[in-house]
Amino acid sequence: MQPHFTPETTGIRWTVPVDIRIPEGGHRVFHGPCEALCYLVHECHTLSGLTYETAKSACIEALRHTRDAEEARQAFLGAVTDEHFARHH
């Protein structure tokens, strides 16, 4: 079952957005845990493992206000960094 988030939770923003290069070319900017979670769940089909699961959990917890949003940002950065290195090395 997918978590249900309200406008109050989806509006959570990080102090500094995350700007990543994406495999299809170009870049994407993520402003908060809701955008990051959607990307992890719906677009990162090559990701798996502890870093990926940690990032998903951190984003969900940030949206539920049980974890600091900046911690979710760091977890998301770890996951997308792992994805970048896995694709390019």
Buried (B, 14 or more C-beta within 10 A) or exposed (E): EEEEBEEEBBEBEBEEEBEBEBEEEEEBEBBBBBBBBEBBBEEBEEBEEEBBBBBBBBBBBBBEEEBEBEBBBBBBBBBBEBBBEEEEE
